[in-house]
């Protein structure tokens, strides 16, 4: 009986250990590495409009198997509740993921002006949620963003002009052209590389920004790019006292795994940058800003 009980305890302990290891491996993947499809950002141009203005919409989805040129249909809904998709004011329409969805002024003809006036009340503004819904690899993804209708639009989207890549003695600027691909191969592959957001100066409209860098898991192979937070590596690439991190203007990625001592993580990756207005310092609701811009490019570590 004692032998049986010991055997049972051993089996249970082994199962608990295996589960702990499995969960640990899963939990060890940082949130900035996108494996399963997920929405990173929903952009409205412009984030603040007058009643009757035209506006356009774009969606950013990340994931190991996500193709940024995919034509999956995105459903756009105005006045949506993320938790109750049946509760919305207007189904705006559908468009392929890889296209900007633009609505002209006639969209407001479908919404009774009395309803807008009632919601606005004595205020000079009203915040309207906009939802995007898309199916990627069998998974339904939903994202939501606020559109502000106001008598005095002021908030603007920040503008990412380019991303600057630095490695070794090389400095490369990746702009918003169609061929946004950076390839490193053979002896040109460094231990680390730095990326820096190149922002357009928007003055007081976008004086405080939040940066968010993300990367997909490799599309081929099992590679993963980890953010390197080592001060000496950051300063070697960006200069003395430089800072770099997931939520900073600059970031440093390791090409050799999390601790920098693994083999080169060969593969094809998508690297993403999302920049938002910093609303947390707003002193009042009317000063909240909803601006956003995003940028992505393909990064390849080639073994030949």
Buried (B, 14 or more C-beta within 10 A) or exposed (E): EEEEEEEEEEEEEEEEEEEEEEEEEEEEBEEBBBBBBBBBBBBBBBBBBEBEBBBBBBBBBBBBEBBBEBEBEBBBBBBBEEEEBEEBBBEBBEBBBBEEBEBEEEBBEEBEEEEBEEBBEEEEBBBBBBBBBBEBEEEEBBBBBBBBBBEEBEBBBBBBBBBBBBBEEEEEEBEEEEEBEBEBEEEEBBBBBBBBBBBEEBEEBBEEBBBBBBBBBBBEEEBBBBBBBBEEBBBBBBEEEBEBBBEBBBBBBBBBBBEBEBEBBBBBBBBBBBBBBEBEEEEEEEEBBBBBBBBBBBBBBBEE
